[in-house]
Amino acid sequence: MLERYDDLLTAEEACEVLKIGKNRLYAILAAKELKAYRNGRVWRIPRLAVEAYIRAQANL
């Protein structure tokens, strides 16, 4: 599904995968619905966390 991405995604890549805007992504991150961490000012989002988020949202 997300094989073409590295193990860690940037915020821009996560937005592309989830097909959402940055404001929505930052709201999801603030609500801790998506596991991620910050490296300075840059968000790093594990690819597996994005896959888990998609499965949870789709009730799979």
C-alpha distance matrix in Angstrom:
0.0 3.8 5.7 8.2 9.4 12.2 12.6 14.5 13.8 16.8 17.7 17.2 13.6 13.0 15.0 13.0 9.6 11.7 14.0 17.0 20.0 21.2 23.9 21.6 19.3 22.5 23.8 20.8 21.4 25.1 24.8 22.7 20.1 17.4 18.3 19.0 22.1 24.3 25.5 28.6 27.7 24.0 21.3 18.7 15.7 13.8 10.1 10.6 12.8 10.6 8.2 11.7 13.1 10.8 11.7 15.2 15.6 14.5 16.8 14.5
3.8 0.0 3.8 5.6 5.8 8.6 9.3 11.0 10.2 13.3 14.7 14.2 10.5 10.3 12.8 11.0 7.9 10.7 13.2 15.9 18.4 19.0 21.9 20.1 17.4 20.4 22.1 19.3 19.3 23.2 23.3 21.2 19.0 15.9 16.4 16.5 19.2 21.1 22.1 25.1 24.3 20.6 18.0 15.3 12.7 11.0 7.3 9.0 11.3 9.0 7.9 11.7 12.8 11.3 13.0 16.1 16.4 16.2 18.6 16.7
5.7 3.8 0.0 3.8 5.4 7.6 8.9 11.5 11.6 14.9 16.9 16.4 12.6 13.2 15.9 13.8 11.3 14.4 16.6 19.3 21.6 22.0 25.1 23.5 20.7 23.4 25.4 22.7 22.3 26.1 26.4 24.0 22.2 18.8 18.7 18.5 20.8 22.6 23.0 26.2 25.7 22.0 19.8 16.7 14.6 12.4 9.0 10.6 13.6 12.1 10.9 14.4 16.1 14.8 16.0 19.2 20.0 19.6 21.6 19.4
8.2 5.6 3.8 0.0 3.8 6.9 9.6 11.4 10.8 13.5 15.7 14.5 10.9 12.5 14.8 12.3 10.8 14.4 15.9 18.7 20.5 20.8 24.2 23.1 20.3 23.0 25.4 23.1 22.6 26.4 27.2 25.1 23.4 20.0 20.0 19.2 21.1 22.3 22.4 25.3 24.5 20.7 19.1 16.3 14.8 13.4 10.4 13.0 15.5 13.5 13.2 16.9 17.9 16.7 18.5 21.5 21.8 21.6 24.1 22.2
9.4 5.8 5.4 3.8 0.0 3.8 6.6 7.7 7.1 9.9 12.5 11.8 8.2 9.7 12.6 10.9 9.5 12.9 14.9 17.0 18.4 18.2 21.6 20.7 17.6 19.9 22.5 20.3 19.4 23.1 24.2 22.0 20.7 17.1 16.8 15.6 17.4 18.5 18.6 21.5 20.9 17.1 15.3 12.5 11.2 10.1 7.6 10.8 12.9 11.2 11.8 15.2 16.0 15.5 17.7 20.2 20.5 21.0 23.4 21.9
12.2 8.6 7.6 6.9 3.8 0.0 3.8 5.4 6.4 9.5 12.8 13.0 9.9 11.2 14.6 13.6 12.4 15.4 17.7 19.3 20.3 19.4 22.7 22.0 18.5 20.3 23.0 20.8 19.3 22.9 24.2 21.6 20.9 17.1 16.0 14.4 15.5 16.6 16.3 19.4 19.4 15.6 14.1 10.9 10.2 8.7 7.3 10.4 12.6 12.0 12.9 15.8 17.0 17.2 19.2 21.4 22.2 23.0 25.0 23.5
12.6 9.3 8.9 9.6 6.6 3.8 0.0 3.8 6.6 10.1 13.1 14.3 11.4 11.6 15.3 15.1 13.3 15.7 18.5 19.8 21.0 19.8 22.7 21.7 18.1 19.5 22.0 19.5 17.7 21.2 22.2 19.2 18.7 14.9 13.2 11.9 13.3 15.0 15.1 18.6 18.9 15.4 13.3 9.6 8.4 5.8 5.2 7.6 9.9 10.3 11.3 13.5 15.0 16.0 17.5 19.4 20.7 21.8 23.4 21.9
14.5 11.0 11.5 11.4 7.7 5.4 3.8 0.0 3.8 6.8 9.8 11.6 9.4 9.5 13.1 13.7 12.5 14.5 17.2 17.8 18.5 16.9 19.6 19.1 15.3 16.3 19.1 17.0 14.8 18.2 19.7 16.9 16.8 13.0 11.4 9.2 10.2 11.5 11.6 15.0 15.2 11.6 9.5 5.9 5.4 4.5 5.7 8.7 9.5 9.8 12.0 13.9 14.5 15.9 18.0 19.3 20.3 22.0 23.7 22.8
13.8 10.2 11.6 10.8 7.1 6.4 6.6 3.8 0.0 3.8 6.6 7.9 5.7 6.1 9.6 10.1 9.6 11.6 13.9 14.4 14.9 13.5 16.5 16.1 12.5 13.9 16.8 15.0 13.3 16.8 18.4 16.3 15.9 12.2 11.6 9.4 10.8 11.6 12.2 15.0 14.2 10.4 8.3 5.7 5.0 6.1 6.3 9.9 9.9 8.9 11.6 13.9 13.7 14.6 17.4 18.7 18.9 20.6 22.9 22.3
16.8 13.3 14.9 13.5 9.9 9.5 10.1 6.8 3.8 0.0 3.8 5.4 5.2 6.2 8.6 9.9 10.6 12.2 13.8 13.5 13.1 11.0 14.2 14.5 11.1 11.9 15.3 14.3 12.4 15.6 17.8 16.3 16.4 13.0 12.7 9.9 10.5 10.1 10.6 12.7 11.3 7.5 6.1 5.3 6.3 8.9 9.8 13.3 12.5 11.3 14.5 16.5 15.5 16.6 19.7 20.6 20.3 22.4 24.8 24.8
17.7 14.7 16.9 15.7 12.5 12.8 13.1 9.8 6.6 3.8 0.0 3.8 5.5 5.1 6.1 8.6 9.9 10.4 11.6 10.5 9.7 7.3 10.4 10.9 7.6 8.5 11.9 11.4 10.0 12.9 15.3 14.4 14.5 11.6 12.3 9.9 10.8 10.4 11.9 13.3 11.0 7.9 6.0 7.0 7.2 10.6 11.4 14.4 12.8 11.1 14.6 16.3 14.5 15.5 19.0 19.4 18.6 20.9 23.5 24.0
17.2 14.2 16.4 14.5 11.8 13.0 14.3 11.6 7.9 5.4 3.8 0.0 3.8 5.5 5.1 6.3 8.8 10.0 10.1 9.7 8.8 7.4 11.1 11.8 9.3 10.9 14.2 13.9 13.2 16.1 18.3 17.7 17.3 14.6 15.6 13.5 14.5 13.9 14.9 16.1 13.5 10.5 9.5 10.1 10.3 13.0 12.9 16.3 15.2 12.8 15.8 18.2 16.3 16.5 20.1 21.0 19.8 21.7 24.7 25.0
13.6 10.5 12.6 10.9 8.2 9.9 11.4 9.4 5.7 5.2 5.5 3.8 0.0 3.8 5.4 5.0 6.2 8.6 9.5 10.4 10.8 10.2 13.8 13.6 10.8 13.0 15.9 14.7 14.2 17.6 19.2 18.1 17.2 14.0 14.8 13.1 14.7 14.9 15.8 17.7 15.8 12.3 10.7 9.9 9.1 10.9 9.9 13.5 13.1 10.5 13.0 15.9 14.6 14.5 17.9 19.3 18.4 19.9 22.8 22.7
13.0 10.3 13.2 12.5 9.7 11.2 11.6 9.5 6.1 6.2 5.1 5.5 3.8 0.0 3.8 5.3 5.1 6.0 8.1 8.4 9.4 9.0 12.0 11.0 7.9 10.6 13.0 11.3 11.1 14.6 15.9 14.7 13.5 10.5 11.8 10.7 13.0 13.9 15.7 17.8 15.8 12.5 9.9 9.3 7.3 9.3 8.5 11.4 10.3 7.4 10.4 12.8 11.1 11.2 14.8 15.8 14.9 16.7 19.5 19.7
15.0 12.8 15.9 14.8 12.6 14.6 15.3 13.1 9.6 8.6 6.1 5.1 5.4 3.8 0.0 3.8 5.5 5.2 5.5 5.1 5.9 6.4 9.6 8.7 6.7 9.8 12.0 11.1 11.7 14.8 16.1 15.8 14.4 12.2 14.3 13.4 15.6 16.0 17.9 19.4 16.8 14.0 11.8 12.2 10.7 13.0 12.2 14.8 13.4 10.2 12.9 15.1 12.7 12.3 16.1 16.9 15.2 16.9 20.1 20.7
13.0 11.0 13.8 12.3 10.9 13.6 15.1 13.7 10.1 9.9 8.6 6.3 5.0 5.3 3.8 0.0 3.8 5.6 5.0 6.9 8.3 9.6 12.9 12.1 10.4 13.6 15.7 14.6 15.3 18.5 19.6 19.1 17.4 15.0 16.9 16.1 18.3 18.7 20.2 21.8 19.4 16.3 14.5 14.2 12.6 14.2 12.5 15.3 14.8 11.3 13.2 16.1 14.3 13.0 16.6 18.2 16.5 17.5 20.9 21.0
9.6 7.9 11.3 10.8 9.5 12.4 13.3 12.5 9.6 10.6 9.9 8.8 6.2 5.1 5.5 3.8 0.0 3.8 5.5 8.1 10.6 11.8 14.7 13.0 11.0 14.4 16.1 14.1 14.9 18.5 19.0 18.0 15.8 13.2 15.1 15.0 17.7 18.9 20.6 22.8 20.8 17.5 15.0 13.9 11.5 12.3 9.9 12.3 12.0 8.4 9.6 12.7 11.3 9.7 13.2 15.1 13.8 14.5 17.8 17.5
11.7 10.7 14.4 14.4 12.9 15.4 15.7 14.5 11.6 12.2 10.4 10.0 8.6 6.0 5.2 5.6 3.8 0.0 3.8 5.5 8.7 10.4 12.6 10.1 8.7 12.4 13.4 11.3 12.9 16.3 16.3 15.8 13.3 11.5 14.1 14.5 17.6 19.0 21.2 23.2 21.0 18.1 15.3 14.8 12.1 13.3 11.4 13.1 11.8 8.1 9.6 11.8 9.5 7.9 11.6 12.8 10.9 12.1 15.4 15.9
14.0 13.2 16.6 15.9 14.9 17.7 18.5 17.2 13.9 13.8 11.6 10.1 9.5 8.1 5.5 5.0 5.5 3.8 0.0 3.8 7.0 9.8 12.0 10.1 9.7 13.4 14.4 13.2 15.1 18.0 18.3 18.5 16.1 14.7 17.5 17.6 20.3 21.1 23.2 24.8 22.2 19.4 17.1 17.2 15.0 16.6 14.8 16.7 15.6 11.9 13.3 15.6 13.0 11.2 14.8 15.9 13.4 14.2 17.9 18.6
17.0 15.9 19.3 18.7 17.0 19.3 19.8 17.8 14.4 13.5 10.5 9.7 10.4 8.4 5.1 6.9 8.1 5.5 3.8 0.0 3.8 6.8 8.3 6.4 6.8 10.3 11.0 10.5 12.7 15.1 15.6 16.4 14.4 13.4 16.5 16.4 18.9 19.5 21.9 23.0 20.2 17.9 15.7 16.5 14.7 16.9 15.9 17.8 15.9 12.6 14.7 16.3 13.2 12.2 15.9 16.2 13.5 15.2 18.6 19.9
20.0 18.4 21.6 20.5 18.4 20.3 21.0 18.5 14.9 13.1 9.7 8.8 10.8 9.4 5.9 8.3 10.6 8.7 7.0 3.8 0.0 3.8 5.5 5.5 6.4 8.8 10.1 10.9 12.5 14.4 15.7 16.8 15.7 14.7 17.4 16.7 18.5 18.4 20.7 21.3 18.0 16.2 14.6 16.2 15.2 18.1 17.7 19.9 17.8 14.8 17.5 19.0 15.8 15.5 19.2 19.2 16.6 18.7 21.9 23.4
21.2 19.0 22.0 20.8 18.2 19.4 19.8 16.9 13.5 11.0 7.3 7.4 10.2 9.0 6.4 9.6 11.8 10.4 9.8 6.8 3.8 0.0 3.8 5.4 5.0 6.1 8.5 9.8 10.4 12.1 14.1 15.1 14.8 13.6 15.8 14.5 15.7 15.1 17.3 17.6 14.3 12.8 11.5 13.6 13.3 16.6 17.0 19.4 17.1 14.7 17.9 19.2 16.1 16.6 20.3 20.0 18.0 20.5 23.4 24.8
23.9 21.9 25.1 24.2 21.6 22.7 22.7 19.6 16.5 14.2 10.4 11.1 13.8 12.0 9.6 12.9 14.7 12.6 12.0 8.3 5.5 3.8 0.0 3.8 5.5 5.2 6.2 8.7 9.9 10.5 12.4 14.3 14.2 13.9 16.4 15.5 16.7 16.2 18.8 18.8 15.4 14.6 13.2 15.8 15.4 18.8 19.5 21.4 18.6 16.5 19.7 20.3 17.0 17.7 21.3 20.3 18.1 20.9 23.5 25.5
21.6 20.1 23.5 23.1 20.7 22.0 21.7 19.1 16.1 14.5 10.9 11.8 13.6 11.0 8.7 12.1 13.0 10.1 10.1 6.4 5.5 5.4 3.8 0.0 3.8 5.5 5.0 6.3 8.7 9.8 10.6 12.4 11.5 11.6 14.7 14.6 16.5 16.9 19.9 20.4 17.5 16.2 14.0 15.9 14.6 17.5 17.8 19.3 16.3 14.1 17.0 17.4 13.8 14.4 17.8 16.7 14.3 17.2 19.8 21.9
19.3 17.4 20.7 20.3 17.6 18.5 18.1 15.3 12.5 11.1 7.6 9.3 10.8 7.9 6.7 10.4 11.0 8.7 9.7 6.8 6.4 5.0 5.5 3.8 0.0 3.8 5.4 5.1 6.2 8.6 9.9 10.6 9.8 8.9 11.5 11.1 13.1 13.6 16.6 17.6 14.9 13.2 10.6 12.1 10.8 13.8 14.4 16.0 13.2 11.1 14.4 15.0 11.7 12.9 16.3 15.6 13.9 16.8 19.3 20.9
22.5 20.4 23.4 23.0 19.9 20.3 19.5 16.3 13.9 11.9 8.5 10.9 13.0 10.6 9.8 13.6 14.4 12.4 13.4 10.3 8.8 6.1 5.2 5.5 3.8 0.0 3.8 5.4 5.0 6.0 8.5 9.6 10.3 9.7 11.7 10.7 11.8 11.7 14.8 15.3 12.5 11.6 9.4 11.9 11.5 15.0 16.4 17.9 14.8 13.6 17.1 17.2 14.1 15.9 19.2 17.9 16.6 19.9 22.0 23.7
23.8 22.1 25.4 25.4 22.5 23.0 22.0 19.1 16.8 15.3 11.9 14.2 15.9 13.0 12.0 15.7 16.1 13.4 14.4 11.0 10.1 8.5 6.2 5.0 5.4 3.8 0.0 3.8 5.4 5.1 6.2 8.6 8.9 9.8 12.4 12.5 14.0 14.5 17.9 18.3 15.8 15.2 12.8 15.0 14.0 17.0 18.2 19.2 15.7 14.6 17.8 17.3 13.8 15.7 18.6 16.7 15.1 18.6 20.4 22.7
20.8 19.3 22.7 23.1 20.3 20.8 19.5 17.0 15.0 14.3 11.4 13.9 14.7 11.3 11.1 14.6 14.1 11.3 13.2 10.5 10.9 9.8 8.7 6.3 5.1 5.4 3.8 0.0 3.8 5.5 5.2 6.3 5.5 6.2 9.3 10.2 12.6 14.0 17.6 18.8 16.7 15.4 12.3 13.6 11.7 14.3 15.3 15.8 12.3 11.3 14.3 13.5 10.1 12.2 15.0 13.1 11.9 15.5 17.1 19.2
21.4 19.3 22.3 22.6 19.4 19.3 17.7 14.8 13.3 12.4 10.0 13.2 14.2 11.1 11.7 15.3 14.9 12.9 15.1 12.7 12.5 10.4 9.9 8.7 6.2 5.0 5.4 3.8 0.0 3.8 5.4 5.0 6.2 5.6 7.2 7.2 9.0 10.3 14.0 15.2 13.6 12.4 9.2 10.7 9.4 12.3 14.2 14.9 11.3 11.2 14.6 13.9 11.2 13.9 16.5 14.9 14.5 18.0 19.4 21.0
25.1 23.2 26.1 26.4 23.1 22.9 21.2 18.2 16.8 15.6 12.9 16.1 17.6 14.6 14.8 18.5 18.5 16.3 18.0 15.1 14.4 12.1 10.5 9.8 8.6 6.0 5.1 5.5 3.8 0.0 3.8 5.3 7.8 8.7 9.9 9.9 10.8 11.5 15.2 15.8 14.1 13.9 11.4 13.5 12.9 15.7 17.9 18.4 14.7 14.9 18.2 17.0 14.2 17.1 19.4 17.3 16.7 20.5 21.6 23.6
24.8 23.3 26.4 27.2 24.2 24.2 22.2 19.7 18.4 17.8 15.3 18.3 19.2 15.9 16.1 19.6 19.0 16.3 18.3 15.6 15.7 14.1 12.4 10.6 9.9 8.5 6.2 5.2 5.4 3.8 0.0 3.8 5.4 7.9 9.8 11.2 12.9 14.5 18.2 19.2 17.7 17.3 14.3 15.7 14.3 16.5 18.3 18.1 14.3 14.6 17.4 15.6 12.7 15.6 17.5 14.8 14.3 18.1 18.8 21.1
22.7 21.2 24.0 25.1 22.0 21.6 19.2 16.9 16.3 16.3 14.4 17.7 18.1 14.7 15.8 19.1 18.0 15.8 18.5 16.4 16.8 15.1 14.3 12.4 10.6 9.6 8.6 6.3 5.0 5.3 3.8 0.0 3.8 5.3 6.3 8.2 10.2 12.6 16.3 17.9 17.0 16.1 12.8 13.4 11.7 13.4 15.5 15.0 11.2 12.3 15.0 13.0 10.8 14.2 15.8 13.4 13.8 17.5 17.9 19.7
20.1 19.0 22.2 23.4 20.7 20.9 18.7 16.8 15.9 16.4 14.5 17.3 17.2 13.5 14.4 17.4 15.8 13.3 16.1 14.4 15.7 14.8 14.2 11.5 9.8 10.3 8.9 5.5 6.2 7.8 5.4 3.8 0.0 3.8 6.6 9.3 12.3 15.0 18.5 20.5 19.3 17.8 14.3 14.4 11.8 13.0 14.2 13.4 9.7 10.1 12.3 10.2 7.5 10.7 12.3 9.8 10.0 13.7 14.2 16.1
17.4 15.9 18.8 20.0 17.1 17.1 14.9 13.0 12.2 13.0 11.6 14.6 14.0 10.5 12.2 15.0 13.2 11.5 14.7 13.4 14.7 13.6 13.9 11.6 8.9 9.7 9.8 6.2 5.6 8.7 7.9 5.3 3.8 0.0 3.8 6.3 9.8 12.6 15.9 18.2 17.2 15.2 11.5 11.0 8.1 9.3 10.6 10.2 6.5 7.0 9.8 8.5 6.2 9.6 11.6 10.2 10.8 14.1 15.1 16.2
18.3 16.4 18.7 20.0 16.8 16.0 13.2 11.4 11.6 12.7 12.3 15.6 14.8 11.8 14.3 16.9 15.1 14.1 17.5 16.5 17.4 15.8 16.4 14.7 11.5 11.7 12.4 9.3 7.2 9.9 9.8 6.3 6.6 3.8 0.0 3.8 7.1 10.6 13.7 16.4 16.2 14.2 10.5 9.3 6.8 7.5 9.9 9.3 5.8 8.0 10.8 9.3 8.6 12.1 13.6 12.5 13.9 16.9 17.5 18.1
19.0 16.5 18.5 19.2 15.6 14.4 11.9 9.2 9.4 9.9 9.9 13.5 13.1 10.7 13.4 16.1 15.0 14.5 17.6 16.4 16.7 14.5 15.5 14.6 11.1 10.7 12.5 10.2 7.2 9.9 11.2 8.2 9.3 6.3 3.8 0.0 3.8 7.0 10.0 12.8 12.7 10.5 6.9 5.8 4.5 6.5 9.7 10.4 7.6 9.2 12.5 12.1 11.3 14.4 16.4 15.8 16.7 19.7 20.8 21.2
22.1 19.2 20.8 21.1 17.4 15.5 13.3 10.2 10.8 10.5 10.8 14.5 14.7 13.0 15.6 18.3 17.7 17.6 20.3 18.9 18.5 15.7 16.7 16.5 13.1 11.8 14.0 12.6 9.0 10.8 12.9 10.2 12.3 9.8 7.1 3.8 0.0 3.8 6.7 9.4 10.0 8.5 5.8 5.5 6.6 8.8 12.3 13.4 11.1 12.8 16.1 15.7 15.1 18.1 20.2 19.5 20.4 23.5 24.5 24.9
24.3 21.1 22.6 22.3 18.5 16.6 15.0 11.5 11.6 10.1 10.4 13.9 14.9 13.9 16.0 18.7 18.9 19.0 21.1 19.5 18.4 15.1 16.2 16.9 13.6 11.7 14.5 14.0 10.3 11.5 14.5 12.6 15.0 12.6 10.6 7.0 3.8 0.0 3.8 5.8 6.4 5.5 4.4 5.9 8.6 11.4 14.7 16.4 14.3 15.4 18.9 19.0 18.0 20.8 23.2 22.6 23.1 26.2 27.5 28.1
25.5 22.1 23.0 22.4 18.6 16.3 15.1 11.6 12.2 10.6 11.9 14.9 15.8 15.7 17.9 20.2 20.6 21.2 23.2 21.9 20.7 17.3 18.8 19.9 16.6 14.8 17.9 17.6 14.0 15.2 18.2 16.3 18.5 15.9 13.7 10.0 6.7 3.8 0.0 3.8 6.0 5.2 6.2 7.0 10.5 12.7 16.0 18.0 16.6 17.7 21.0 21.5 20.9 23.4 25.9 25.6 26.2 29.1 30.6 30.8
28.6 25.1 26.2 25.3 21.5 19.4 18.6 15.0 15.0 12.7 13.3 16.1 17.7 17.8 19.4 21.8 22.8 23.2 24.8 23.0 21.3 17.6 18.8 20.4 17.6 15.3 18.3 18.8 15.2 15.8 19.2 17.9 20.5 18.2 16.4 12.8 9.4 5.8 3.8 0.0 3.8 5.6 8.0 10.0 13.5 16.2 19.4 21.5 19.8 20.6 24.1 24.6 23.6 26.1 28.7 28.3 28.5 31.6 33.1 33.7
27.7 24.3 25.7 24.5 20.9 19.4 18.9 15.2 14.2 11.3 11.0 13.5 15.8 15.8 16.8 19.4 20.8 21.0 22.2 20.2 18.0 14.3 15.4 17.5 14.9 12.5 15.8 16.7 13.6 14.1 17.7 17.0 19.3 17.2 16.2 12.7 10.0 6.4 6.0 3.8 0.0 3.8 6.7 9.8 13.0 16.3 19.1 21.5 19.5 19.7 23.4 24.0 22.5 24.7 27.7 27.2 27.0 30.1 31.9 32.7
24.0 20.6 22.0 20.7 17.1 15.6 15.4 11.6 10.4 7.5 7.9 10.5 12.3 12.5 14.0 16.3 17.5 18.1 19.4 17.9 16.2 12.8 14.6 16.2 13.2 11.6 15.2 15.4 12.4 13.9 17.3 16.1 17.8 15.2 14.2 10.5 8.5 5.5 5.2 5.6 3.8 0.0 3.8 6.5 9.8 13.1 15.6 18.3 16.6 16.6 20.2 21.2 19.9 21.9 24.9 24.8 24.7 27.5 29.5 30.0
21.3 18.0 19.8 19.1 15.3 14.1 13.3 9.5 8.3 6.1 6.0 9.5 10.7 9.9 11.8 14.5 15.0 15.3 17.1 15.7 14.6 11.5 13.2 14.0 10.6 9.4 12.8 12.3 9.2 11.4 14.3 12.8 14.3 11.5 10.5 6.9 5.8 4.4 6.2 8.0 6.7 3.8 0.0 3.8 6.4 9.9 12.5 15.0 13.0 13.0 16.7 17.5 16.2 18.3 21.2 21.0 21.1 23.9 25.8 26.3
18.7 15.3 16.7 16.3 12.5 10.9 9.6 5.9 5.7 5.3 7.0 10.1 9.9 9.3 12.2 14.2 13.9 14.8 17.2 16.5 16.2 13.6 15.8 15.9 12.1 11.9 15.0 13.6 10.7 13.5 15.7 13.4 14.4 11.0 9.3 5.8 5.5 5.9 7.0 10.0 9.8 6.5 3.8 0.0 3.8 6.6 9.4 11.9 10.6 11.0 14.4 15.4 14.8 16.9 19.5 19.8 20.3 22.8 24.5 24.5
15.7 12.7 14.6 14.8 11.2 10.2 8.4 5.4 5.0 6.3 7.2 10.3 9.1 7.3 10.7 12.6 11.5 12.1 15.0 14.7 15.2 13.3 15.4 14.6 10.8 11.5 14.0 11.7 9.4 12.9 14.3 11.7 11.8 8.1 6.8 4.5 6.6 8.6 10.5 13.5 13.0 9.8 6.4 3.8 0.0 3.8 6.3 8.5 6.9 7.3 10.6 11.6 11.1 13.3 15.8 16.1 16.8 19.2 20.8 20.8
13.8 11.0 12.4 13.4 10.1 8.7 5.8 4.5 6.1 8.9 10.6 13.0 10.9 9.3 13.0 14.2 12.3 13.3 16.6 16.9 18.1 16.6 18.8 17.5 13.8 15.0 17.0 14.3 12.3 15.7 16.5 13.4 13.0 9.3 7.5 6.5 8.8 11.4 12.7 16.2 16.3 13.1 9.9 6.6 3.8 0.0 3.8 5.4 5.2 6.6 8.9 10.0 10.8 12.8 14.5 15.4 16.8 18.7 20.0 19.3
10.1 7.3 9.0 10.4 7.6 7.3 5.2 5.7 6.3 9.8 11.4 12.9 9.9 8.5 12.2 12.5 9.9 11.4 14.8 15.9 17.7 17.0 19.5 17.8 14.4 16.4 18.2 15.3 14.2 17.9 18.3 15.5 14.2 10.6 9.9 9.7 12.3 14.7 16.0 19.4 19.1 15.6 12.5 9.4 6.3 3.8 0.0 3.8 5.4 5.2 6.4 8.7 9.9 10.8 12.6 14.3 15.5 16.7 18.4 17.2
10.6 9.0 10.6 13.0 10.8 10.4 7.6 8.7 9.9 13.3 14.4 16.3 13.5 11.4 14.8 15.3 12.3 13.1 16.7 17.8 19.9 19.4 21.4 19.3 16.0 17.9 19.2 15.8 14.9 18.4 18.1 15.0 13.4 10.2 9.3 10.4 13.4 16.4 18.0 21.5 21.5 18.3 15.0 11.9 8.5 5.4 3.8 0.0 3.8 5.4 5.0 6.1 8.5 9.9 10.5 12.2 14.2 15.3 16.2 14.8
12.8 11.3 13.6 15.5 12.9 12.6 9.9 9.5 9.9 12.5 12.8 15.2 13.1 10.3 13.4 14.8 12.0 11.8 15.6 15.9 17.8 17.1 18.6 16.3 13.2 14.8 15.7 12.3 11.3 14.7 14.3 11.2 9.7 6.5 5.8 7.6 11.1 14.3 16.6 19.8 19.5 16.6 13.0 10.6 6.9 5.2 5.4 3.8 0.0 3.8 5.4 5.0 6.1 8.6 9.8 10.3 12.1 14.1 15.0 14.5
10.6 9.0 12.1 13.5 11.2 12.0 10.3 9.8 8.9 11.3 11.1 12.8 10.5 7.4 10.2 11.3 8.4 8.1 11.9 12.6 14.8 14.7 16.5 14.1 11.1 13.6 14.6 11.3 11.2 14.9 14.6 12.3 10.1 7.0 8.0 9.2 12.8 15.4 17.7 20.6 19.7 16.6 13.0 11.0 7.3 6.6 5.2 5.4 3.8 0.0 3.8 5.4 5.0 6.2 8.7 9.8 10.5 12.3 14.1 13.7
8.2 7.9 10.9 13.2 11.8 12.9 11.3 12.0 11.6 14.5 14.6 15.8 13.0 10.4 12.9 13.2 9.6 9.6 13.3 14.7 17.5 17.9 19.7 17.0 14.4 17.1 17.8 14.3 14.6 18.2 17.4 15.0 12.3 9.8 10.8 12.5 16.1 18.9 21.0 24.1 23.4 20.2 16.7 14.4 10.6 8.9 6.4 5.0 5.4 3.8 0.0 3.8 5.4 5.2 6.3 8.6 10.0 10.6 12.2 10.9
11.7 11.7 14.4 16.9 15.2 15.8 13.5 13.9 13.9 16.5 16.3 18.2 15.9 12.8 15.1 16.1 12.7 11.8 15.6 16.3 19.0 19.2 20.3 17.4 15.0 17.2 17.3 13.5 13.9 17.0 15.6 13.0 10.2 8.5 9.3 12.1 15.7 19.0 21.5 24.6 24.0 21.2 17.5 15.4 11.6 10.0 8.7 6.1 5.0 5.4 3.8 0.0 3.8 5.5 5.1 6.1 8.6 9.8 10.3 9.5
13.1 12.8 16.1 17.9 16.0 17.0 15.0 14.5 13.7 15.5 14.5 16.3 14.6 11.1 12.7 14.3 11.3 9.5 13.0 13.2 15.8 16.1 17.0 13.8 11.7 14.1 13.8 10.1 11.2 14.2 12.7 10.8 7.5 6.2 8.6 11.3 15.1 18.0 20.9 23.6 22.5 19.9 16.2 14.8 11.1 10.8 9.9 8.5 6.1 5.0 5.4 3.8 0.0 3.8 5.5 5.1 6.1 8.5 9.7 10.3
10.8 11.3 14.8 16.7 15.5 17.2 16.0 15.9 14.6 16.6 15.5 16.5 14.5 11.2 12.3 13.0 9.7 7.9 11.2 12.2 15.5 16.6 17.7 14.4 12.9 15.9 15.7 12.2 13.9 17.1 15.6 14.2 10.7 9.6 12.1 14.4 18.1 20.8 23.4 26.1 24.7 21.9 18.3 16.9 13.3 12.8 10.8 9.9 8.6 6.2 5.2 5.5 3.8 0.0 3.8 5.5 5.2 6.1 8.5 8.5
11.7 13.0 16.0 18.5 17.7 19.2 17.5 18.0 17.4 19.7 19.0 20.1 17.9 14.8 16.1 16.6 13.2 11.6 14.8 15.9 19.2 20.3 21.3 17.8 16.3 19.2 18.6 15.0 16.5 19.4 17.5 15.8 12.3 11.6 13.6 16.4 20.2 23.2 25.9 28.7 27.7 24.9 21.2 19.5 15.8 14.5 12.6 10.5 9.8 8.7 6.3 5.1 5.5 3.8 0.0 3.8 5.5 5.1 5.9 5.1
15.2 16.1 19.2 21.5 20.2 21.4 19.4 19.3 18.7 20.6 19.4 21.0 19.3 15.8 16.9 18.2 15.1 12.8 15.9 16.2 19.2 20.0 20.3 16.7 15.6 17.9 16.7 13.1 14.9 17.3 14.8 13.4 9.8 10.2 12.5 15.8 19.5 22.6 25.6 28.3 27.2 24.8 21.0 19.8 16.1 15.4 14.3 12.2 10.3 9.8 8.6 6.1 5.1 5.5 3.8 0.0 3.8 5.5 5.0 6.4
15.6 16.4 20.0 21.8 20.5 22.2 20.7 20.3 18.9 20.3 18.6 19.8 18.4 14.9 15.2 16.5 13.8 10.9 13.4 13.5 16.6 18.0 18.1 14.3 13.9 16.6 15.1 11.9 14.5 16.7 14.3 13.8 10.0 10.8 13.9 16.7 20.4 23.1 26.2 28.5 27.0 24.7 21.1 20.3 16.8 16.8 15.5 14.2 12.1 10.5 10.0 8.6 6.1 5.2 5.5 3.8 0.0 3.8 5.5 7.9
14.5 16.2 19.6 21.6 21.0 23.0 21.8 22.0 20.6 22.4 20.9 21.7 19.9 16.7 16.9 17.5 14.5 12.1 14.2 15.2 18.7 20.5 20.9 17.2 16.8 19.9 18.6 15.5 18.0 20.5 18.1 17.5 13.7 14.1 16.9 19.7 23.5 26.2 29.1 31.6 30.1 27.5 23.9 22.8 19.2 18.7 16.7 15.3 14.1 12.3 10.6 9.8 8.5 6.1 5.1 5.5 3.8 0.0 3.8 5.5
16.8 18.6 21.6 24.1 23.4 25.0 23.4 23.7 22.9 24.8 23.5 24.7 22.8 19.5 20.1 20.9 17.8 15.4 17.9 18.6 21.9 23.4 23.5 19.8 19.3 22.0 20.4 17.1 19.4 21.6 18.8 17.9 14.2 15.1 17.5 20.8 24.5 27.5 30.6 33.1 31.9 29.5 25.8 24.5 20.8 20.0 18.4 16.2 15.0 14.1 12.2 10.3 9.7 8.5 5.9 5.0 5.5 3.8 0.0 3.8
14.5 16.7 19.4 22.2 21.9 23.5 21.9 22.8 22.3 24.8 24.0 25.0 22.7 19.7 20.7 21.0 17.5 15.9 18.6 19.9 23.4 24.8 25.5 21.9 20.9 23.7 22.7 19.2 21.0 23.6 21.1 19.7 16.1 16.2 18.1 21.2 24.9 28.1 30.8 33.7 32.7 30.0 26.3 24.5 20.8 19.3 17.2 14.8 14.5 13.7 10.9 9.5 10.3 8.5 5.1 6.4 7.9 5.5 3.8 0.0
